[in-house]
Structure formats: structure tokens, C-alpha cells
Amino acid sequence: MNEDNSHTFGIYLHIPFCSRRCDYCSFATWTDRHHLIDQYLAACKEQVSQWIEELPEITSVFIGGGTPNLVPAESLMNVLAELPLVEGAEFTVECNPDLVTFEQIECYRQGGVNRISLGVQSMVPEVLTALGRDHNPDNVYSAAEQIRSAGIPNINFDLIYGAKGESLENWRTSLDLALSLAPQHLSAYALTVEPGTPLAEDAGRHPEDDDQAEKYLIADELLLEAGYSNYEISNWAQPDSECQHNLLYWNQGEYLGLGVAAHSHIAHKRFWSIRTPERFISAIAAGSTVEAGQEQLDAESRALEGRQLSLRTRFGVPERFVPHEVRHLTEPACISGNLKLTRDGRLLANEVAIRLS
């Protein structure tokens, strides 16, 4: 644990509906289940009621997917209306830029939302096509304007680098255009090949390690110049704008996952829900468990995992846990006596992590 998270608790709600499935996506999402939206949201609300008496005060909420802003905004807000949120709790909704409207965002704001995460991925049309995305980059501008006009103060952009045919200039263009809109937070993820996806089935479209490494270094350089700091390998933020829900995960905090395929971590126990909307709806209606599996780490495993997670952040790990053969990839962290990864070290994070003692 890097900061005191004894008074933090998060909620994640999964919305598994999409209008189109991206070629790289392996998440629990469906494009042909829209007729289940009302039943699914009602089941999620019932799941909240089953937990409500056990929940502590909640410090962060994240609604992800899928495409959360594909479902009716008022219905979505109604699912979580009874949650015991602390004053100032971070409340994020992921949105597809194409679907953002002022009325939708205003409804979110009235429901307590104070942060929107836009799935931008790229600002270059041909790169979006290579990713199997179909949104219009121009809608990112209008979405940001609508979000700010509705009074939501905090915006994140998600970007992905490494698509087939994406040049370094394409990547710089995406970063420059994204930064021109001054989001408070920006996440940049290396394109990964997940089994069972259209991307996985086409080896000619797989990303190249050296290309992704160069693009990561470009992102870090440009973002630092623009006043953002890297607080986790793939996440940069303006001062005091780090995603608190992200930090909850990296700090091994506790959270409850609602909806299909959602993961939870409570009392050192991890558990996750059944994966399909039909089974989830039926189980809730029957009063049956929606838990599909669980695991419990022993104290030693939990401590090692905590160090491996913390290594990804600006907090780093105590120097004694970092072997000498990888010290050249670390530097002093913001916590005295800790070491964090250097910029080059972040490119080799997994290799360093498995060497921690």
C-alpha cells in the first residue's frame, strides 16, 4: 500500500452493450443484446440493493464497458442513486465521443458524475479504421465542449498506440490534437493482442515492440512538456488530477464490481461475476449468486503483488526489494527511501517486477 487507503472504497459498474465491437476488444461486451438493456439495468440496481447495508462510504465510482453512454442516461444514474458517496467522491463515466449530448452529460452531472473518460483512441481517421473503430475524430471536439458546457470539470482521454500503419507522425498528431483540448488526464495504452479477437487472427496487424516503445517515449516527452506528470505507467495527469479509482486498484484498495464479468476485492478476497447478461439477469431474478469464481491471496503473495503494483506508480517500492541488477532502471520515488521506474524502466516494467524480492 502506497498511501493510506484504509478509508477508500470503490464501485465499478460494467455496461456490456456496444454498437460495434472493436477489433482488439476482448471485454465482456455485446452488439446484439440491446433488447436486454432495461432488464440488465434493473438487475444491477437490485444487486446494489443486495449490498447496500454492507457498503462503507464510497470514495470513487467508475462506470465502464462496453459503452455506458449507449444506454439511457437517466436509467444509468438510477442504478447507483442509493450509493453512500462521500462528499467529493470521484464519479467517472466512460463515453463514446459520437454519442455524447449536452442533455446526457447534464443528466450525469445531476446524478453526481464529475469526471468523463472519452474513448478517443486516435485522432487520425485511418488509424481508427485500423483499430476497427468507427467514431469520427471531429466528435471528440464537440464532446469535450458539451462536457464542459454541462459543468463536468474533469475529462480523461484514452489513447491507443501501435495500430498497423500508424506512423510516428500519426501518433504525434493524435497527442498534439488531444493536448489542444487540455484534458485533465490522459491514458495512453499500447495496443495488445488478445486471444479470440479479430486482431489476434490477423498476424499482419500485430503491433511491433520497438515501434510501441518509441511511441511511448514520444508520449511521455510531449505530455511532460505540456505539464502532465506520469503517475502510473500508462497514465498522465495535470496537477491534482490523478484518477482516484485507478489509484485504488494500484494500491490494492477495496472495491465492489457490479454487473457481468465485474471483479471485486473485499477483505483480501477477489471474486468475479458471471459473464453473460442473460445469466446475470436470471440469477438476480432468482435470488441466486452471480459469483463465478474467487481467490484469496496469503499474506506473502499479497505483499509481493502490492510491490509489483506499486512499482508501476510514482510511489515506487522500498529500495531493499529492488535487486542490484535492475537498479539502473530505477530512480528515487516521491516517497523517501523508495525507488520508481525510470522512463526507460517503464518499458521493461514486467521484467523488473518479476525480479522484486
Secondary structure, 3 states (H helix, E strand, C coil): CCCCCCCCEEEEEEECECCCCCCCCCCCCECCCHHHHHHHHHHHHHHHHHHHHHCCCEEEEEEEECCHHHCCHHHHHHHCCCCCEEEEEEEEEEECHHHCCHHHHHHHHHCCCCEEEEEEECCCHHHHHHHCCCCCCHHHHHHHHHHHHCCCCEEEEEEEECCCCCCHHHHHHHHHHHHHCCCCEEEEEECCCCCCCCCCCCHHHCCCHHHHHHHHHHHHHHHHHCCCEEEECCEEECCCCCCHHHHHHHCCCEEEEECCCCEEEECCEEEEECCCHHHHHHHHHHCCCCEEEEEECCHHHHHHHHHHHHHCECCCEEHHHCCHHHHHHEEECCCCCEEEECHHHHCCHHHHHCCCC
